[in-house]
Amino acid sequence: MPAWIVVALVALVLIAAMWAGIRLMDKPQSLAATSAIPTPEPAKGMGSSPFAKHIEVSGLRVTENAKKKLEVHMVVVNHSAADLPDLNLNVVLRVANAASGSDPITEFTVKLPALAGFEARDIKAEAATKLRAYEFPDWQFLKPEFEVLSQ
């Protein structure tokens, strides 16, 4: 086989490999842009309490405790520089893509200890529901809403 044919074949194979590599590297970016999984939004405070706009409820995890009761673990964040006093929060969990005004999956009250400025704290609370923990939607499909009950 003449040397110029070997050089031409090697060049064609290398060009084809580079083209395929560029096409494969480009695909994950387009897939990430059209992801079907909803992005969870942080909980928004309801009600007239001035503290509600500084609090965020996120990082939801749903488990069952030893008494077979539903237990919700969450992270509560104080986004203000001011210290927050002890508060009671009424938390409502809804399915993220549910129609507005739909019934919540569960609702519970949690005692929030005092939070320093820009502090986050892990909180857990028991919640009453008809569903078992394994029947609950995954964390990314839950949308928490809360109301500050007392100051």
NORWO-V728064 format. One record per run of one state. SS is the DSSP state (a for helix, b for strand, c for the rest). FROM is the first residue (numbers start at 1). TO is the last residue. If there is no record, write none. Layout:
ss:SS from:FROM to:TO
ss:SS from:FROM to:TO
This chain:
ss:c from:1 to:2
ss:a from:3 to:33
ss:c from:34 to:43
ss:b from:44 to:46
ss:c from:47 to:51
ss:a from:52 to:54
ss:b from:55 to:64
ss:c from:65 to:69
ss:b from:70 to:78
ss:c from:79 to:83
ss:b from:84 to:84
ss:c from:85 to:86
ss:b from:87 to:95
ss:c from:96 to:105
ss:b from:106 to:112
ss:c from:113 to:114
ss:b from:115 to:115
ss:c from:116 to:119
ss:b from:120 to:128
ss:c from:129 to:132
ss:a from:133 to:135
ss:c from:136 to:138
ss:a from:139 to:141
ss:b from:142 to:150
ss:c from:151 to:151
